[in-house]
Every structure is written in structure tokens, then in C-alpha cells.
């Protein structure tokens, strides 16, 4: 095909347009006459290496990308998932881009070789693309490295694989080297991200760059009954991105408030799956505490985003640590059997919220916890001790929320309270709010709301015994009635008798 025909045809193929006569452009390719003169004698041609073929394929894909970009109309609307991703990108412009070389990724060939050999030792054999997917690096970089490892007799070709790939198997020499690597650390997951790159990502996605408004806070707490005065006190505290004390009687939603604060900030952040610090790999991504938020697929012929797969997009984290919190959870922990390091809670919660629930009831002494964090809360960076004995500085960029039923002045001294600029008391609901909560929860649980039994409940079981109102009680009492009705196969009703039963159970020892 000549150049003009080739360019026009590629353009129509990229757009998916029909030809002027209404024919399918792919049919034009099938009907085109081959240019035999341009085809060289196969005997005179050298067999291209996988690297050369991969480079040519990448070039062709880039050319198609350009054609698609020039002619594709932008698609963004309020109900469009792609438009939502674009809006989120404007709120958080940080996107990790795919490295073009190991040096650009701050990786050495030996470090990636160790991951590959340990993976092959565990699996037995794998294709080059499977290996690239395992270590989350571009196939073109892994293909080059595998080619060298084959020449060094660390791996062999077990067979051919689709798309100019091979199935690789470690040799005895490769297995022995893999075992030596595993003696130090058995990790063979995603290639790690360098610490400076992680620090830069935290600064780019910092809570200090987010400034939630009253509307943002209203959306975050739209499912909780909070009066305007409480929201007006919470707003500046959330906007500051600094420490926050929530205190007051139990059952008024301190933990629920703390968990919803994150919603007022941007939805998503990018974090590395693992971090490399002087040869030590620290696993940062935690499926227990992090919620993955996959990037939406593009609608084009080819996905042109070059995202570094060593990073993963998650919902802005909210990590809650209660009475089980120990000092070990605040330091880098190493599994002696595997040699794998796990990041501490404050590192996992960077750019998010860390809630210390039931503060004062932890398994560590209060003064020990406060002494550990008194400098990070002031300076906004922390020092971590690595297993190799080195101490490194890392960002301390999260909103720390201390939630307690105890009086803060009885727990900590003035020096620490000064570093927590906002102390907010979560008070009991008013009777109007208490009644409204019954109305809201009745609808959610399938009851037909009746105000008469609520009048009876408040008069008989609250006023007469001088019992305080709590935000959690309407939900809990209605759940008691619902469970009773379901068990005895009775219709869901709000009656005086049912409330008497619920109160007898609920307040038996209270």
C-alpha cells in the first residue's frame, strides 16, 4: 500500500469511520493488493529479536493513539464515569506514569532479577507477560531483562507463548540463586517504589491541599442527624487537617463522625504497593485497611494511559485503631520467617484519617503513645526504625482523630492538648432530634411510624427514671422490636408493649 492510502486507512481504522462509499475500512485492508516489490527476500532478513518486535508494536500503537486523540471528541458529563474520573483528576492531579527504564523507576537489574527468580521458584514456569504483570513493570523492560537472564543461563525457554513471548523456567543455577535471594526476603510481588517518589506523592496529595467547604461536610454527614451548630464546629477542624479530639458520653456517634470525615476530602489517592528503602522492602498497600478504586477503562480503540502499575488507586483511607492498638503497630514490623516488612498504621493512613477509638483504653500506656507522637503532630514528619538499624524520615500527613468517652484533661497534659488544636464535645441529642431519629430509623427498618408509642417511651422509660437520651438508642430499640417480631412471625409494629420488652433487654444492666 502507498503512504497516502496507508495514512488515510489508518485514520479511518482508528476512528471506526466508513469509507466514502459506505464500505468497511477493514474490508479495504483485505482487498488491498500487496506490494511484492517492497517485500525483501526472507533469506536476506535477520530474524528480529523480541525487543525489536515489541518496539515496532509500541510505535504502531502510539501512531494509532495519535490518530484517535486528534479526532476524538471529549466525553464528560455529570453521569459519565469517564467524566467523573476527569473531575477527580482535576481535584488530585497526581498520576504515577509508567517508567521507560529501570533507572527511571529507581530500580536495579539485580533487584528486579531477584523478584523474577523468586516468583519462578515459587511457580515453576511463567510467560514473560505473566512475569511483567507480577512485578507490575512494562513488558518491554522485563523482556530485555529476561533476554539477559537467559544468556546468563538463569532461565531457559520452556516453550513459545502468544504475542512474541516465551514461557520461562529457572535453571538449576537460577533456582539456587533464587533460594539465596529468598533467605533475605521471600517477597516477590510488585517492584517497589523509591522512598523519595513516595514522599513526593504524599506532598502532592496532602490533606493540606484539600479545603472542604460547608457543602462538602454536609454531603459527608448527610446520613447522620447532626445539628447546624455541631457541623459549624466540625468544619474548621476538618479543614485544618490537624489533630481533633472528639469526646462525650458513649453512644452519641463519635466513631461514626470520625469515620465520615474522610468523605469531605477528595475521594481517591494513589499509593505504592511497596516501598524500597536502602534495599529493604516495606509493604504499604493493605487490603484490610485500603479500598481499591480501579481506574475506569477508556472508550477508545486503545487505552493510552501509561499508569505505573506499581501504584494502586484507593479510596482516601480511614483507619480505625481501638483498644487493640499496641506500640508495635506504630513501627515497621518484620516477619522473621519471611523477611517481609509491614508499614505502620500512620504510614498506611497518610493523606487520610487515623482514628484512635476508645482513647485511653489501649493496651499501651497513654503517656507512651503520646510521647511517640508528640513530635510528629508538631513537625508533620515521623522517624521509622528499619530492621537494618537505619532510621528514616517519612511524612506524617493525616488527620488524627482521638475519640474518647473520658475527659481529655484527665488523660493527657497541657503540652499534648496544645498540639491537638480542636476539642469538640459530642453532646446528647435534644428530644426533637431523638424523635426525628425514630422516624428516620422506622422507615429504614420497615416500620410504619407512629408517634404515640414514642411519647409513651420517653415519658415512662426516660423522664421518670431520669435516663439520658443517646443518638444510638432509637436504632438499637427498633432493632430489638424488629428481631422480636421476625422471630414470632408478627407484623412490624411500634407498640407500648414492644417498647417495654425492648427497654427491659437493652437497659438490663445499664
Protein Blocks (a to p, Z undefined) as FASTA:
>chain_A
ZZklmmmmmmmmmnopacfkopafklmmmmpccdfklpccfklpccddfklmmmmmmmmm
mmmmmmmmmmmccdddfklmklmmmmmmmmmmcccdddfbfklnopafklmmmmmmmmmm
mnopacfklmmmmnopafklmmmmmmmmmmnopaccfbdcehhiacddddfklmmmmmmm
mmmomcfcdcdddfklmmmmmmmmgmklpccdfklmmmmmmmbccdfklmmmmmmmmmno
pacddeddehiommmmmmmmmmmmcfbdcddfbdceehiacdfbdfklpccddddddfbf
bdcbdcdfkbccdddddddddfklcfklmpccddfknopacddfklmmgoiacddehihi
acbdfklmmmmmmmmmmnopacdddfkopacddddddddddddfbdfklmpcfklmmmmm
bacddddddfklmmmmmmmmmmmnopacdfklmmmmmmmmmmmnopacdfklmmmmmmmm
mmmmmmnopacdddfklmmmmmmmmmmmZZ
